[in-house]
Amino acid sequence: QVQLVESGGGLVQPGGSLKLSCAASGIPFGIYVMGWYRQAPGKERELVASITRGNNMIYSDSVRGRFAIFRDDAKNTVSLQMDSLKPEDTAVYYCNANLAGPKSTRYNYWGQGTQVTVSS
């Protein structure tokens, strides 16, 4: 059974920091592209950051320079360090695992999400 379990969300003030973690099980973690997405009320889910097995990283323009994604294949985890948080970062953050290639739509998994709220 595939499971992606997020942790680390919470309430922080603008300018603060949070670190999100995602623990994966039931997949060959090392061959999957891992990513963090977020969805705010009334908005579409959007990619925040992703990281390939070769540690190639993609960041959305809105978070580049403030967030950092990291994977630890020995622990089957992917983390998102979020610094200089802004109110517009408020959203539910989801962990994603995707097998790149012809079967990418079939082998695509989501966590349940963790709430991040940035407010004074």
C-alpha positions as CSV (number, residue, x, y, z in Angstrom):
1,Q,0.0,0.0,0.0
2,V,1.4,3.4,-1.0
3,Q,1.4,6.1,1.6
4,L,2.7,9.6,1.6
5,V,2.5,11.2,5.1
6,E,3.2,14.9,5.5
7,S,4.1,16.7,8.7
8,G,5.4,20.0,9.8
9,G,2.6,22.4,9.0
10,G,1.3,25.0,11.3
11,L,0.8,28.7,12.0
12,V,3.6,31.2,11.6
13,Q,4.1,34.9,11.4
14,P,5.2,36.6,8.2
15,G,8.9,36.3,7.8
16,G,9.0,33.1,9.8
17,S,10.0,29.6,8.8
18,L,8.6,26.1,8.6
19,K,10.0,22.8,7.5
20,L,7.6,20.3,5.9
21,S,8.5,16.6,5.7
22,C,7.0,13.7,3.7
23,A,7.6,10.1,4.6
24,A,6.9,7.7,1.7
25,S,6.2,3.9,1.9
26,G,5.1,1.3,-0.6
27,I,7.1,2.7,-3.6
28,P,10.7,2.4,-4.8
29,F,11.4,5.9,-3.6
30,G,14.7,6.4,-5.3
31,I,13.3,6.2,-8.8
32,Y,10.4,8.6,-8.3
33,V,10.2,12.4,-8.9
34,M,9.1,13.9,-5.6
35,G,7.3,17.2,-5.3
36,W,5.5,19.6,-3.1
37,Y,2.2,21.2,-4.3
38,R,-0.1,23.6,-2.6
39,Q,-3.7,24.7,-2.9
40,A,-5.3,27.8,-1.4
41,P,-9.0,28.2,-1.1
42,G,-10.6,29.0,-4.5
43,K,-7.4,28.3,-6.4
44,E,-6.0,25.5,-8.4
45,R,-3.4,23.2,-7.0
46,E,0.0,24.4,-8.1
47,L,3.6,23.0,-8.1
48,V,5.8,24.6,-5.4
49,A,9.0,22.5,-6.0
50,S,10.1,19.2,-7.3
51,I,13.2,17.1,-7.2
52,T,14.3,14.2,-9.4
53,R,16.4,11.2,-8.6
54,G,19.4,13.1,-9.8
55,N,18.6,16.1,-7.6
56,N,17.5,18.3,-10.4
57,M,15.2,20.8,-8.9
58,I,12.3,23.0,-10.1
59,Y,10.9,25.9,-8.1
60,S,7.9,28.1,-8.8
61,D,8.8,31.7,-9.4
62,S,6.9,32.7,-6.3
63,V,9.1,30.7,-3.9
64,R,12.4,30.6,-5.6
65,G,15.1,31.8,-3.2
66,R,12.9,31.3,-0.2
67,F,12.1,27.6,-0.3
68,A,14.4,24.6,-0.7
69,I,13.5,21.1,-1.5
70,F,15.6,18.1,-0.3
71,R,15.3,14.4,-0.7
72,D,16.9,11.7,1.5
73,D,16.6,8.4,-0.4
74,A,18.1,6.4,2.5
75,K,15.1,7.5,4.7
76,N,12.5,7.7,1.9
77,T,11.7,11.3,2.8
78,V,11.4,14.6,1.0
79,S,11.5,17.9,2.8
80,L,10.6,21.5,2.1
81,Q,12.4,24.2,4.0
82,M,10.3,27.4,3.9
83,D,11.9,30.6,4.9
84,S,10.7,34.3,4.7
85,L,7.1,33.1,4.6
86,K,4.5,35.4,3.3
87,P,0.7,35.5,3.8
88,E,0.3,34.4,0.2
89,D,2.1,31.2,1.1
90,T,-1.0,30.1,3.1
91,A,-2.3,26.9,1.7
92,V,-2.6,23.2,2.1
93,Y,0.6,21.6,1.1
94,Y,0.6,18.2,-0.6
95,C,3.4,15.7,-1.1
96,N,3.5,14.1,-4.5
97,A,5.4,11.1,-5.9
98,N,5.5,10.5,-9.7
99,L,7.2,7.9,-11.9
100,A,8.4,9.9,-14.8
101,G,8.0,8.4,-18.2
102,P,5.2,6.5,-20.1
103,K,3.5,5.3,-16.9
104,S,3.7,8.7,-15.1
105,T,-0.1,9.0,-15.0
106,R,-0.6,5.6,-13.5
107,Y,2.1,5.8,-10.9
108,N,1.2,9.1,-9.3
109,Y,0.5,9.4,-5.6
110,W,-0.6,12.1,-3.2
111,G,-0.5,12.7,0.5
112,Q,-3.4,14.0,2.5
113,G,-1.9,17.5,2.9
114,T,-0.7,19.7,5.8
115,Q,-2.0,23.2,6.5
116,V,0.4,26.1,6.4
117,T,-1.0,29.4,7.7
118,V,1.1,32.6,7.6
119,S,-0.6,35.4,9.5
120,S,0.2,38.0,12.1
